Amino acid sequence: MIEVKRYRKPDGYQTRYWGIYVDGELLAVVVYRKGAQAIADLILKTRAGKAASDAA
């Protein structure tokens, strides 16, 4: 599962940055939400393409 949500520092403080989480693990922190969503969409597209090629 891929999630885009506000990044929180380890002390719990919510920042202005966005985090991309894959299976609950932080993958990347970016400045803009649209950039984070673009990365998440690319990961989903890559996973879908890989699953389709594995099924064939």
Secondary structure, 3 states (H helix, E strand, C coil): CEEEEEEECCCCCEEEEEEEEECCEEEEEECCHHHHHHHHHHHHHHHHHHHHHHHC
